[in-house]
Amino acid sequence: MFEQLVNLLINKKWHIASAESCTGGLFASSIVDIANASKVFNEAFVTYANDAKIKYLNVDEKTIQKFGVVSEEVCLEMIKGLKKITKSEICVATSGIAGPNNDASSKPIGMVCFGVAILDKYYTFTYYFPNNGRNYIRQSAVNYLCEKVISLICE
């Protein structure tokens, strides 16, 4: 699936950048695993802490306070900041709760929010993965995001 994404980006001569929280760089790593990824992938940010989202991606602290860090609103600000920094045709972001607990959040374990920017269009969405363990949620989120990006490119 990541090979398909890399080849699609090569054919379009597009670049992709990522800003990851709960997935901790797993999306970026999955792209880098593919031969010729250097033709389409320039940079990634792991902004696990709220302060990192604010510092590097220009996420507004008020947005985090109002909606929670795991929200489509935060992911939207993450991809807008990432797009401004990288100028990539495609930018993706993740923020979620992978477990084993939800750190006093009212949001459930397995909830992951995503942001995707393709050229000048911005998309956000949320998916609830089964609570089958932290690494299951993280890997499932990365796979889901890859499929979603491919689908949006091919629309």
N, CA, C and O atoms as a GROMACS GRO file, in nm:
protein
  620
    1MET      N    1   0.081  -0.119   0.000
    1MET     CA    2   0.000   0.000   0.000
    1MET      C    3   0.087   0.127   0.000
    1MET      O    4   0.059   0.220  -0.075
    2PHE      N    5   0.192   0.132   0.082
    2PHE     CA    6   0.281   0.247   0.082
    2PHE      C    7   0.361   0.256  -0.049
    2PHE      O    8   0.395   0.365  -0.095
    3GLU      N    9   0.390   0.140  -0.107
    3GLU     CA   10   0.456   0.140  -0.237
    3GLU      C   11   0.366   0.206  -0.341
    3GLU      O   12   0.413   0.282  -0.425
    4GLN      N   13   0.238   0.175  -0.335
    4GLN     CA   14   0.142   0.236  -0.427
    4GLN      C   15   0.140   0.388  -0.408
    4GLN      O   16   0.137   0.462  -0.505
    5LEU      N   17   0.141   0.433  -0.283
    5LEU     CA   18   0.140   0.576  -0.256
    5LEU      C   19   0.266   0.644  -0.309
    5LEU      O   20   0.258   0.747  -0.375
    6VAL      N   21   0.382   0.587  -0.282
    6VAL     CA   22   0.508   0.644  -0.330
    6VAL      C   23   0.509   0.651  -0.482
    6VAL      O   24   0.547   0.754  -0.539
    7ASN      N   25   0.468   0.544  -0.548
    7ASN     CA   26   0.467   0.543  -0.695
    7ASN      C   27   0.368   0.645  -0.752
    7ASN      O   28   0.396   0.710  -0.853
    8LEU      N   29   0.254   0.658  -0.688
    8LEU     CA   30   0.155   0.757  -0.729
    8LEU      C   31   0.212   0.899  -0.719
    8LEU      O   32   0.193   0.981  -0.808
    9LEU      N   33   0.283   0.926  -0.609
    9LEU     CA   34   0.343   1.057  -0.590
    9LEU      C   35   0.457   1.082  -0.690
    9LEU      O   36   0.472   1.193  -0.742
   10ILE      N   37   0.536   0.979  -0.717
   10ILE     CA   38   0.643   0.992  -0.816
   10ILE      C   39   0.583   1.028  -0.952
   10ILE      O   40   0.632   1.118  -1.020
   11ASN      N   41   0.477   0.958  -0.990
   11ASN     CA   42   0.414   0.984  -1.120
   11ASN      C   43   0.358   1.126  -1.130
   11ASN      O   44   0.361   1.186  -1.238
   12LYS      N   45   0.308   1.178  -1.019
   12LYS     CA   46   0.252   1.313  -1.018
   12LYS      C   47   0.357   1.421  -0.994
   12LYS      O   48   0.331   1.540  -1.009
   13LYS      N   49   0.477   1.376  -0.956
   13LYS     CA   50   0.586   1.469  -0.920
   13LYS      C   51   0.546   1.555  -0.800
   13LYS      O   52   0.575   1.674  -0.794
   14TRP      N   53   0.478   1.491  -0.705
   14TRP     CA   54   0.434   1.557  -0.583
   14TRP      C   55   0.520   1.511  -0.466
   14TRP      O   56   0.588   1.409  -0.473
   15HIS      N   57   0.516   1.590  -0.360
   15HIS     CA   58   0.588   1.558  -0.237
   15HIS      C   59   0.490   1.549  -0.122
   15HIS      O   60   0.383   1.610  -0.124
   16ILE      N   61   0.527   1.471  -0.020
   16ILE     CA   62   0.443   1.452   0.097
   16ILE      C   63   0.526   1.480   0.222
   16ILE      O   64   0.645   1.450   0.228
   17ALA      N   65   0.460   1.538   0.322
   17ALA     CA   66   0.521   1.564   0.452
   17ALA      C   67   0.422   1.520   0.560
   17ALA      O   68   0.302   1.517   0.537
   18SER      N   69   0.475   1.485   0.676
   18SER     CA   70   0.386   1.439   0.783
   18SER      C   71   0.416   1.509   0.914
   18SER      O   72   0.529   1.547   0.944
   19ALA      N   73   0.310   1.524   0.992
   19ALA     CA   74   0.318   1.573   1.130
   19ALA      C   75   0.242   1.472   1.214
   19ALA      O   76   0.120   1.461   1.202
   20GLU      N   77   0.313   1.398   1.298
   20GLU     CA   78   0.251   1.288   1.370
   20GLU      C   79   0.259   1.307   1.520
   20GLU      O   80   0.359   1.354   1.574
   21SER      N   81   0.151   1.269   1.584
   21SER     CA   82   0.147   1.268   1.730
   21SER      C   83   0.138   1.122   1.775
   21SER      O   84   0.241   1.061   1.804
   22CYS      N   85   0.020   1.066   1.781
   22CYS     CA   86   0.003   0.930   1.836
   22CYS      C   87   0.077   0.824   1.755
   22CYS      O   88   0.113   0.719   1.809
   23THR      N   89   0.099   0.848   1.627
   23THR     CA   90   0.168   0.749   1.545
   23THR      C   91   0.319   0.762   1.552
   23THR      O   92   0.391   0.676   1.501
   24GLY      N   93   0.368   0.867   1.614
   24GLY     CA   94   0.509   0.881   1.649
   24GLY      C   95   0.609   0.860   1.538
   24GLY      O   96   0.718   0.809   1.563
   25GLY      N   97   0.576   0.898   1.416
   25GLY     CA   98   0.670   0.883   1.305
   25GLY      C   99   0.653   0.755   1.226
   25GLY      O  100   0.728   0.729   1.132
   26LEU      N  101   0.555   0.675   1.262
   26LEU     CA  102   0.533   0.547   1.195
   26LEU      C  103   0.490   0.566   1.049
   26LEU      O  104   0.528   0.487   0.962
   27PHE      N  105   0.412   0.670   1.022
   27PHE     CA  106   0.373   0.698   0.884
   27PHE      C  107   0.497   0.732   0.801
   27PHE      O  108   0.518   0.678   0.693
   28ALA      N  109   0.578   0.823   0.854
   28ALA     CA  110   0.702   0.862   0.784
   28ALA      C  111   0.792   0.742   0.764
   28ALA      O  112   0.848   0.724   0.656
   29SER      N  113   0.807   0.660   0.865
   29SER     CA  114   0.891   0.542   0.856
   29SER      C  115   0.839   0.444   0.750
   29SER      O  116   0.918   0.382   0.679
   30SER      N  117   0.708   0.432   0.740
   30SER     CA  118   0.649   0.342   0.641
   30SER      C  119   0.676   0.390   0.499
   30SER      O  120   0.690   0.308   0.407
   31ILE      N  121   0.683   0.520   0.479
   31ILE     CA  122   0.717   0.572   0.347
   31ILE      C  123   0.865   0.548   0.318
   31ILE      O  124   0.902   0.504   0.210
   32VAL      N  125   0.949   0.577   0.418
   32VAL     CA  126   1.093   0.563   0.400
   32VAL      C  127   1.132   0.417   0.374
   32VAL      O  128   1.237   0.391   0.315
   33ASP      N  129   1.050   0.323   0.416
   33ASP     CA  130   1.075   0.181   0.390
   33ASP      C  131   1.070   0.148   0.240
   33ASP      O  132   1.121   0.043   0.198
   34ILE      N  133   1.010   0.235   0.160
   34ILE     CA  134   0.988   0.208   0.018
   34ILE      C  135   1.103   0.266  -0.064
   34ILE      O  136   1.145   0.380  -0.043
   35ALA      N  137   1.152   0.187  -0.159
   35ALA     CA  138   1.256   0.235  -0.251
   35ALA      C  139   1.206   0.358  -0.325
   35ALA      O  140   1.089   0.366  -0.360
   36ASN      N  141   1.294   0.452  -0.348
   36ASN     CA  142   1.266   0.578  -0.418
   36ASN      C  143   1.182   0.676  -0.337
   36ASN      O  144   1.134   0.774  -0.392
   37ALA      N  145   1.165   0.651  -0.209
   37ALA     CA  146   1.089   0.743  -0.125
   37ALA      C  147   1.151   0.883  -0.125
   37ALA      O  148   1.081   0.982  -0.110
   38SER      N  149   1.282   0.889  -0.142
   38SER     CA  150   1.350   1.020  -0.140
   38SER      C  151   1.304   1.111  -0.253
   38SER      O  152   1.326   1.232  -0.248
   39LYS      N  153   1.240   1.055  -0.355
   39LYS     CA  154   1.189   1.137  -0.465
   39LYS      C  155   1.063   1.215  -0.425
   39LYS      O  156   1.029   1.314  -0.489
   40VAL      N  157   0.996   1.171  -0.320
   40VAL     CA  158   0.868   1.231  -0.283
   40VAL      C  159   0.856   1.273  -0.137
   40VAL      O  160   0.764   1.346  -0.100
   41PHE      N  161   0.948   1.230  -0.055
   41PHE     CA  162   0.937   1.256   0.089
   41PHE      C  163   1.056   1.338   0.137
   41PHE      O  164   1.171   1.293   0.129
   42ASN      N  165   1.028   1.458   0.187
   42ASN     CA  166   1.135   1.547   0.229
   42ASN      C  167   1.150   1.558   0.380
   42ASN      O  168   1.261   1.562   0.432
   43GLU      N  169   1.038   1.563   0.451
   43GLU     CA  170   1.049   1.590   0.594
   43GLU      C  171   0.926   1.545   0.671
   43GLU      O  172   0.817   1.524   0.616
   44ALA      N  173   0.949   1.531   0.803
   44ALA     CA  174   0.842   1.489   0.893
   44ALA      C  175   0.868   1.550   1.030
   44ALA      O  176   0.982   1.579   1.066
   45PHE      N  177   0.761   1.569   1.103
   45PHE     CA  178   0.769   1.617   1.239
   45PHE      C  179   0.695   1.519   1.329
   45PHE      O  180   0.583   1.479   1.299
   46VAL      N  181   0.758   1.481   1.439
   46VAL     CA  182   0.687   1.408   1.543
   46VAL      C  183   0.661   1.510   1.652
   46VAL      O  184   0.750   1.546   1.729
   47THR      N  185   0.538   1.555   1.656
   47THR     CA  186   0.498   1.657   1.754
   47THR      C  187   0.408   1.591   1.857
   47THR      O  188   0.287   1.613   1.862
   48TYR      N  189   0.471   1.510   1.937
   48TYR     CA  190   0.398   1.429   2.035
   48TYR      C  191   0.339   1.517   2.146
   48TYR      O  192   0.225   1.498   2.187
   49ALA      N  193   0.417   1.612   2.194
   49ALA     CA  194   0.373   1.700   2.301
   49ALA      C  195   0.295   1.819   2.244
   49ALA      O  196   0.318   1.862   2.131
   50ASN      N  197   0.202   1.870   2.324
   50ASN     CA  198   0.126   1.988   2.282
   50ASN      C  199   0.219   2.104   2.250
   50ASN      O  200   0.199   2.174   2.151
   51ASP      N  201   0.321   2.124   2.333
   51ASP     CA  202   0.415   2.235   2.310
   51ASP      C  203   0.483   2.223   2.175
   51ASP      O  204   0.509   2.324   2.110
   52ALA      N  205   0.512   2.102   2.131
   52ALA     CA  206   0.575   2.083   2.000
   52ALA      C  207   0.479   2.120   1.887
   52ALA      O  208   0.521   2.179   1.787
   53LYS      N  209   0.352   2.088   1.904
   53LYS     CA  210   0.252   2.125   1.802
   53LYS      C  211   0.245   2.277   1.790
   53LYS      O  212   0.235   2.332   1.681
   54ILE      N  213   0.250   2.343   1.904
   54ILE     CA  214   0.243   2.489   1.908
   54ILE      C  215   0.371   2.549   1.849
   54ILE      O  216   0.365   2.638   1.764
   55LYS      N  217   0.486   2.500   1.893
   55LYS     CA  218   0.616   2.556   1.854
   55LYS      C  219   0.648   2.534   1.706
   55LYS      O  220   0.689   2.628   1.638
   56TYR      N  221   0.631   2.413   1.657
   56TYR     CA  222   0.675   2.381   1.522
   56TYR      C  223   0.567   2.397   1.415
   56TYR      O  224   0.598   2.431   1.301
   57LEU      N  225   0.441   2.374   1.452
   57LEU     CA  226   0.334   2.374   1.351
   57LEU      C  227   0.238   2.491   1.366
   57LEU      O  228   0.143   2.504   1.288
   58ASN      N  229   0.264   2.574   1.464
   58ASN     CA  230   0.182   2.693   1.487
   58ASN      C  231   0.037   2.660   1.523
   58ASN      O  232  -0.055   2.735   1.489
   59VAL      N  233   0.016   2.548   1.591
   59VAL     CA  234  -0.117   2.516   1.642
   59VAL      C  235  -0.147   2.614   1.755
   59VAL      O  236  -0.062   2.639   1.840
   60ASP      N  237  -0.266   2.669   1.754
   60ASP     CA  238  -0.306   2.767   1.855
   60ASP      C  239  -0.339   2.694   1.986
   60ASP      O  240  -0.418   2.600   1.986
   61GLU      N  241  -0.278   2.737   2.093
   61GLU     CA  242  -0.303   2.676   2.225
   61GLU      C  243  -0.452   2.682   2.261
   61GLU      O  244  -0.502   2.592   2.328
   62LYS      N  245  -0.521   2.786   2.217
   62LYS     CA  246  -0.664   2.798   2.245
   62LYS      C  247  -0.745   2.689   2.174
   62LYS      O  248  -0.847   2.644   2.226
   63THR      N  249  -0.700   2.647   2.058
   63THR     CA  250  -0.767   2.537   1.987
   63THR      C  251  -0.754   2.408   2.066
   63THR      O  252  -0.849   2.332   2.078
   64ILE      N  253  -0.634   2.384   2.119
   64ILE     CA  254  -0.612   2.264   2.201
   64ILE      C  255  -0.700   2.270   2.326
   64ILE      O  256  -0.761   2.170   2.362
   65GLN      N  257  -0.707   2.384   2.390
   65GLN     CA  258  -0.787   2.398   2.512
   65GLN      C  259  -0.936   2.380   2.483
   65GLN      O  260  -1.007   2.317   2.561
   66LYS      N  261  -0.983   2.434   2.372
   66LYS     CA  262  -1.126   2.430   2.341
   66LYS      C  263  -1.173   2.293   2.293
   66LYS      O  264  -1.278   2.244   2.335
   67PHE      N  265  -1.094   2.230   2.204
   67PHE     CA  266  -1.138   2.105   2.141
   67PHE      C  267  -1.065   1.981   2.190
   67PHE      O  268  -1.110   1.869   2.165
   68GLY      N  269  -0.954   2.000   2.260
   68GLY     CA  270  -0.870   1.888   2.300
   68GLY      C  271  -0.768   1.860   2.193
   68GLY      O  272  -0.791   1.886   2.075
   69VAL      N  273  -0.654   1.807   2.235
   69VAL     CA  274  -0.547   1.782   2.139
   69VAL      C  275  -0.586   1.675   2.038
   69VAL      O  276  -0.541   1.678   1.924
   70VAL      N  277  -0.670   1.582   2.079
   70VAL     CA  278  -0.721   1.480   1.988
   70VAL      C  279  -0.852   1.534   1.930
   70VAL      O  280  -0.960   1.512   1.984
   71SER      N  281  -0.837   1.605   1.820
   71SER     CA  282  -0.954   1.667   1.756
   71SER      C  283  -0.921   1.698   1.610
   71SER      O  284  -0.805   1.715   1.572
   72GLU      N  285  -1.025   1.704   1.531
   72GLU     CA  286  -1.006   1.740   1.390
   72GLU      C  287  -0.959   1.885   1.378
   72GLU      O  288  -0.886   1.919   1.285
   73GLU      N  289  -1.001   1.968   1.471
   73GLU     CA  290  -0.960   2.109   1.468
   73GLU      C  291  -0.809   2.123   1.485
   73GLU      O  292  -0.745   2.202   1.416
   74VAL      N  293  -0.752   2.045   1.577
   74VAL     CA  294  -0.607   2.048   1.595
   74VAL      C  295  -0.536   1.991   1.473
   74VAL      O  296  -0.436   2.046   1.428
   75CYS      N  297  -0.588   1.881   1.419
   75CYS     CA  298  -0.526   1.823   1.298
   75CYS      C  299  -0.530   1.920   1.181
   75CYS      O  300  -0.435   1.926   1.102
   76LEU      N  301  -0.637   1.996   1.169
   76LEU     CA  302  -0.645   2.094   1.062
   76LEU      C  303  -0.535   2.199   1.079
   76LEU      O  304  -0.469   2.236   0.982
   77GLU      N  305  -0.515   2.247   1.200
   77GLU     CA  306  -0.409   2.344   1.224
   77GLU      C  307  -0.270   2.282   1.203
   77GLU      O  308  -0.178   2.349   1.158
   78MET      N  309  -0.257   2.154   1.236
   78MET     CA  310  -0.130   2.085   1.214
   78MET      C  311  -0.095   2.081   1.065
   78MET      O  312   0.019   2.110   1.028
   79ILE      N  313  -0.192   2.045   0.980
   79ILE     CA  314  -0.160   2.036   0.837
   79ILE      C  315  -0.143   2.174   0.774
   79ILE      O  316  -0.065   2.190   0.680
   80LYS      N  317  -0.214   2.272   0.825
   80LYS     CA  318  -0.195   2.408   0.772
   80LYS      C  319  -0.055   2.458   0.806
   80LYS      O  320   0.012   2.517   0.722
   81GLY      N  321  -0.010   2.434   0.929
   81GLY     CA  322   0.125   2.472   0.968
   81GLY      C  323   0.230   2.396   0.890
   81GLY      O  324   0.329   2.453   0.846
   82LEU      N  325   0.207   2.266   0.873
   82LEU     CA  326   0.301   2.181   0.798
   82LEU      C  327   0.310   2.226   0.652
   82LEU      O  328   0.419   2.230   0.596
   83LYS      N  329   0.198   2.258   0.593
   83LYS     CA  330   0.196   2.301   0.453
   83LYS      C  331   0.275   2.432   0.438
   83LYS      O  332   0.350   2.448   0.342
   84LYS      N  333   0.258   2.522   0.531
   84LYS     CA  334   0.330   2.649   0.526
   84LYS      C  335   0.481   2.628   0.536
   84LYS      O  336   0.559   2.694   0.467
   85ILE      N  337   0.522   2.536   0.622
   85ILE     CA  338   0.664   2.509   0.643
   85ILE      C  339   0.725   2.435   0.524
   85ILE      O  340   0.833   2.471   0.477
   86THR      N  341   0.657   2.331   0.476
   86THR     CA  342   0.719   2.239   0.379
   86THR      C  343   0.686   2.269   0.234
   86THR      O  344   0.762   2.231   0.144
   87LYS      N  345   0.576   2.336   0.210
   87LYS     CA  346   0.529   2.364   0.072
   87LYS      C  347   0.502   2.234  -0.005
   87LYS      O  348   0.501   2.235  -0.128
   88SER      N  349   0.481   2.125   0.066
   88SER     CA  350   0.452   1.996   0.001
   88SER      C  351   0.311   1.995  -0.056
   88SER      O  352   0.220   2.059  -0.003
   89GLU      N  353   0.295   1.924  -0.166
   89GLU     CA  354   0.162   1.912  -0.227
   89GLU      C  355   0.066   1.835  -0.136
   89GLU      O  356  -0.054   1.860  -0.136
   90ILE      N  357   0.122   1.742  -0.059
   90ILE     CA  358   0.039   1.664   0.034
   90ILE      C  359   0.100   1.674   0.173
   90ILE      O  360   0.220   1.654   0.192
   91CYS      N  361   0.014   1.705   0.270
   91CYS     CA  362   0.055   1.706   0.411
   91CYS      C  363  -0.046   1.623   0.489
   91CYS      O  364  -0.167   1.630   0.465
   92VAL      N  365   0.005   1.546   0.584
   92VAL     CA  366  -0.083   1.463   0.666
   92VAL      C  367  -0.049   1.484   0.814
   92VAL      O  368   0.064   1.517   0.849
   93ALA      N  369  -0.151   1.465   0.898
   93ALA     CA  370  -0.132   1.477   1.042
   93ALA      C  371  -0.216   1.374   1.115
   93ALA      O  372  -0.323   1.334   1.068
   94THR      N  373  -0.165   1.332   1.230
   94THR     CA  374  -0.238   1.238   1.316
   94THR      C  375  -0.234   1.287   1.460
   94THR      O  376  -0.135   1.345   1.505
   95SER      N  377  -0.344   1.264   1.532
   95SER     CA  378  -0.350   1.288   1.676
   95SER      C  379  -0.455   1.193   1.731
   95SER      O  380  -0.568   1.189   1.683
   96GLY      N  381  -0.417   1.116   1.832
   96GLY     CA  382  -0.512   1.018   1.881
   96GLY      C  383  -0.476   0.964   2.017
   96GLY      O  384  -0.380   1.008   2.081
   97ILE      N  385  -0.555   0.867   2.059
   97ILE     CA  386  -0.536   0.802   2.189
   97ILE      C  387  -0.511   0.654   2.162
   97ILE      O  388  -0.604   0.578   2.133
   98ALA      N  389  -0.384   0.614   2.173
   98ALA     CA  390  -0.347   0.476   2.142
   98ALA      C  391  -0.349   0.385   2.265
   98ALA      O  392  -0.342   0.263   2.252
   99GLY      N  393  -0.359   0.443   2.383
   99GLY     CA  394  -0.364   0.361   2.504
   99GLY      C  395  -0.227   0.337   2.563
   99GLY      O  396  -0.130   0.389   2.509
  100PRO      N  397  -0.215   0.263   2.669
  100PRO     CA  398  -0.315   0.173   2.725
  100PRO      C  399  -0.424   0.241   2.805
  100PRO      O  400  -0.524   0.178   2.839
  101ASN      N  401  -0.407   0.372   2.838
  101ASN     CA  402  -0.515   0.444   2.904
  101ASN      C  403  -0.539   0.573   2.827
  101ASN      O  404  -0.468   0.603   2.732
  102ASN      N  405  -0.640   0.648   2.870
  102ASN     CA  406  -0.673   0.769   2.796
  102ASN      C  407  -0.630   0.896   2.870
  102ASN      O  408  -0.679   1.004   2.838
  103ASP      N  409  -0.543   0.885   2.966
  103ASP     CA  410  -0.485   1.001   3.036
  103ASP      C  411  -0.592   1.100   3.081
  103ASP      O  412  -0.576   1.221   3.064
  104ALA      N  413  -0.698   1.050   3.138
  104ALA     CA  414  -0.808   1.132   3.193
  104ALA      C  415  -0.889   1.206   3.086
  104ALA      O  416  -0.971   1.292   3.118
  105SER      N  417  -0.868   1.172   2.961
  105SER     CA  418  -0.947   1.233   2.854
  105SER      C  419  -1.083   1.165   2.850
  105SER      O  420  -1.097   1.047   2.885
  106SER      N  421  -1.182   1.240   2.808
  106SER     CA  422  -1.316   1.181   2.793
  106SER      C  423  -1.327   1.107   2.660
  106SER      O  424  -1.429   1.046   2.630
  107LYS      N  425  -1.222   1.115   2.581
  107LYS     CA  426  -1.223   1.050   2.450
  107LYS      C  427  -1.172   0.906   2.463
  107LYS      O  428  -1.083   0.879   2.543
  108PRO      N  429  -1.229   0.816   2.386
  108PRO     CA  430  -1.197   0.674   2.404
  108PRO      C  431  -1.063   0.632   2.344
  108PRO      O  432  -1.015   0.691   2.247
  109ILE      N  433  -1.005   0.531   2.403
  109ILE     CA  434  -0.886   0.468   2.346
  109ILE      C  435  -0.925   0.416   2.207
  109ILE      O  436  -1.029   0.354   2.190
  110GLY      N  437  -0.840   0.443   2.111
  110GLY     CA  438  -0.866   0.401   1.973
  110GLY      C  439  -0.917   0.513   1.885
  110GLY      O  440  -0.926   0.497   1.763
  111MET      N  441  -0.949   0.628   1.945
  111MET     CA  442  -0.994   0.743   1.867
  111MET      C  443  -0.872   0.812   1.805
  111MET      O  444  -0.780   0.852   1.876
  112VAL      N  445  -0.872   0.823   1.673
  112VAL     CA  446  -0.762   0.891   1.604
  112VAL      C  447  -0.822   0.992   1.507
  112VAL      O  448  -0.912   0.961   1.429
  113CYS      N  449  -0.769   1.114   1.515
  113CYS     CA  450  -0.809   1.220   1.422
  113CYS      C  451  -0.699   1.239   1.319
  113CYS      O  452  -0.580   1.222   1.348
  114PHE      N  453  -0.740   1.274   1.199
  114PHE     CA  454  -0.648   1.287   1.087
  114PHE      C  455  -0.672   1.420   1.016
  114PHE      O  456  -0.783   1.473   1.015
  115GLY      N  457  -0.566   1.471   0.958
  115GLY     CA  458  -0.576   1.585   0.869
  115GLY      C  459  -0.500   1.553   0.742
  115GLY      O  460  -0.392   1.494   0.748
  116VAL      N  461  -0.554   1.590   0.629
  116VAL     CA  462  -0.488   1.570   0.500
  116VAL      C  463  -0.506   1.697   0.417
  116VAL      O  464  -0.618   1.746   0.401
  117ALA      N  465  -0.397   1.749   0.367
  117ALA     CA  466  -0.401   1.859   0.271
  117ALA      C  467  -0.350   1.806   0.138
  117ALA      O  468  -0.242   1.748   0.131
  118ILE      N  469  -0.428   1.827   0.035
  118ILE     CA  470  -0.387   1.791  -0.100
  118ILE      C  471  -0.402   1.917  -0.185
  118ILE      O  472  -0.512   1.966  -0.211
  119LEU      N  473  -0.287   1.967  -0.227
  119LEU     CA  474  -0.281   2.095  -0.298
  119LEU      C  475  -0.349   2.201  -0.211
  119LEU      O  476  -0.300   2.229  -0.102
  120ASP      N  477  -0.459   2.259  -0.255
  120ASP     CA  478  -0.523   2.364  -0.176
  120ASP      C  479  -0.652   2.317  -0.107
  120ASP      O  480  -0.732   2.398  -0.063
  121LYS      N  481  -0.670   2.186  -0.097
  121LYS     CA  482  -0.789   2.130  -0.030
  121LYS      C  483  -0.749   2.067   0.102
  121LYS      O  484  -0.646   2.001   0.112
  122TYR      N  485  -0.832   2.089   0.203
  122TYR     CA  486  -0.806   2.039   0.337
  122TYR      C  487  -0.919   1.946   0.382
  122TYR      O  488  -1.037   1.977   0.366
  123TYR      N  489  -0.879   1.833   0.438
  123TYR     CA  490  -0.975   1.733   0.484
  123TYR      C  491  -0.940   1.694   0.628
  123TYR      O  492  -0.823   1.685   0.664
  124THR      N  493  -1.043   1.672   0.708
  124THR     CA  494  -1.022   1.615   0.842
  124THR      C  495  -1.123   1.504   0.862
  124THR      O  496  -1.233   1.507   0.807
  125PHE      N  497  -1.086   1.406   0.941
  125PHE     CA  498  -1.176   1.295   0.971
  125PHE      C  499  -1.128   1.225   1.096
  125PHE      O  500  -1.013   1.239   1.138
  126THR      N  501  -1.218   1.149   1.154
  126THR     CA  502  -1.191   1.075   1.277
  126THR      C  503  -1.230   0.930   1.255
  126THR      O  504  -1.331   0.901   1.191
  127TYR      N  505  -1.150   0.841   1.309
  127TYR     CA  506  -1.182   0.699   1.301
  127TYR      C  507  -1.159   0.638   1.438
  127TYR      O  508  -1.066   0.675   1.510
  128TYR      N  509  -1.244   0.543   1.474
  128TYR     CA  510  -1.234   0.474   1.602
  128TYR      C  511  -1.187   0.331   1.578
  128TYR      O  512  -1.260   0.249   1.524
  129PHE      N  513  -1.064   0.303   1.618
  129PHE     CA  514  -1.006   0.171   1.600
  129PHE      C  515  -1.036   0.086   1.724
  129PHE      O  516  -1.046   0.140   1.834
  130PRO      N  517  -1.050  -0.046   1.707
  130PRO     CA  518  -1.072  -0.133   1.823
  130PRO      C  519  -0.953  -0.124   1.919
  130PRO      O  520  -0.838  -0.110   1.878
  131ASN      N  521  -0.983  -0.131   2.046
  131ASN     CA  522  -0.879  -0.124   2.148
  131ASN      C  523  -0.811  -0.260   2.159
  131ASN      O  524  -0.831  -0.334   2.256
  132ASN      N  525  -0.730  -0.290   2.059
  132ASN     CA  526  -0.656  -0.417   2.056
  132ASN      C  527  -0.509  -0.396   2.090
  132ASN      O  528  -0.423  -0.474   2.051
  133GLY      N  529  -0.482  -0.290   2.164
  133GLY     CA  530  -0.345  -0.262   2.204
  133GLY      C  531  -0.288  -0.141   2.133
  133GLY      O  532  -0.328  -0.106   2.022
  134ARG      N  533  -0.195  -0.079   2.200
  134ARG     CA  534  -0.132   0.045   2.154
  134ARG      C  535  -0.074   0.034   2.013
  134ARG      O  536  -0.103   0.117   1.926
  135ASN      N  537   0.008  -0.066   1.990
  135ASN     CA  538   0.074  -0.078   1.859
  135ASN      C  539  -0.024  -0.116   1.748
  135ASN      O  540  -0.006  -0.076   1.633
  136TYR      N  541  -0.127  -0.191   1.782
  136TYR     CA  542  -0.232  -0.222   1.685
  136TYR      C  543  -0.300  -0.092   1.639
  136TYR      O  544  -0.321  -0.072   1.519
  137ILE      N  545  -0.334  -0.006   1.733
  137ILE     CA  546  -0.401   0.120   1.700
  137ILE      C  547  -0.310   0.207   1.615
  137ILE      O  548  -0.354   0.263   1.515
  138ARG      N  549  -0.185   0.219   1.654
  138ARG     CA  550  -0.091   0.302   1.579
  138ARG      C  551  -0.073   0.251   1.435
  138ARG      O  552  -0.081   0.329   1.340
  139GLN      N  553  -0.050   0.121   1.421
  139GLN     CA  554  -0.030   0.064   1.287
  139GLN      C  555  -0.158   0.074   1.204
  139GLN      O  556  -0.152   0.104   1.085
  140SER      N  557  -0.271   0.049   1.266
  140SER     CA  558  -0.399   0.060   1.195
  140SER      C  559  -0.424   0.202   1.148
  140SER      O  560  -0.474   0.224   1.038
  141ALA      N  561  -0.389   0.299   1.231
  141ALA     CA  562  -0.408   0.439   1.196
  141ALA      C  563  -0.321   0.477   1.075
  141ALA      O  564  -0.367   0.547   0.985
  142VAL      N  565  -0.198   0.432   1.074
  142VAL     CA  566  -0.107   0.460   0.964
  142VAL      C  567  -0.157   0.396   0.834
  142VAL      O  568  -0.154   0.460   0.729
  143ASN      N  569  -0.200   0.273   0.841
  143ASN     CA  570  -0.254   0.205   0.722
  143ASN      C  571  -0.380   0.274   0.671
  143ASN      O  572  -0.397   0.294   0.550
  144TYR      N  573  -0.467   0.310   0.763
  144TYR     CA  574  -0.591   0.380   0.728
  144TYR      C  575  -0.559   0.512   0.658
  144TYR      O  576  -0.620   0.545   0.556
  145LEU      N  577  -0.463   0.587   0.713
  145LEU     CA  578  -0.425   0.715   0.655
  145LEU      C  579  -0.367   0.698   0.515
  145LEU      O  580  -0.398   0.776   0.425
  146CYS      N  581  -0.285   0.598   0.496
  146CYS     CA  582  -0.228   0.573   0.364
  146CYS      C  583  -0.339   0.544   0.263
  146CYS      O  584  -0.339   0.601   0.154
  147GLU      N  585  -0.432   0.459   0.299
  147GLU     CA  586  -0.544   0.427   0.210
  147GLU      C  587  -0.627   0.551   0.179
  147GLU      O  588  -0.671   0.572   0.066
  148LYS      N  589  -0.649   0.633   0.281
  148LYS     CA  590  -0.729   0.754   0.265
  148LYS      C  591  -0.660   0.853   0.170
  148LYS      O  592  -0.726   0.912   0.084
  149VAL      N  593  -0.530   0.871   0.185
  149VAL     CA  594  -0.455   0.962   0.099
  149VAL      C  595  -0.463   0.914  -0.046
  149VAL      O  596  -0.490   0.993  -0.137
  150ILE      N  597  -0.440   0.786  -0.068
  150ILE     CA  598  -0.450   0.730  -0.203
  150ILE      C  599  -0.589   0.757  -0.261
  150ILE      O  600  -0.601   0.800  -0.376
  151SER      N  601  -0.692   0.732  -0.183
  151SER     CA  602  -0.829   0.753  -0.228
  151SER      C  603  -0.855   0.900  -0.262
  151SER      O  604  -0.920   0.928  -0.363
  152LEU      N  605  -0.807   0.991  -0.180
  152LEU     CA  606  -0.828   1.133  -0.206
  152LEU      C  607  -0.752   1.181  -0.330
  152LEU      O  608  -0.802   1.264  -0.405
  153ILE      N  609  -0.631   1.129  -0.350
  153ILE     CA  610  -0.554   1.166  -0.469
  153ILE      C  611  -0.627   1.119  -0.595
  153ILE      O  612  -0.629   1.189  -0.697
  154CYS      N  613  -0.686   1.002  -0.588
  154CYS     CA  614  -0.747   0.941  -0.707
  154CYS      C  615  -0.890   0.987  -0.732
  154CYS      O  616  -0.952   0.944  -0.829
  155GLU      N  617  -0.943   1.074  -0.646
  155GLU     CA  618  -1.082   1.122  -0.666
  155GLU      C  619  -1.098   1.196  -0.796
  155GLU      O  620  -1.208   1.242  -0.828
   0.00000   0.00000   0.00000
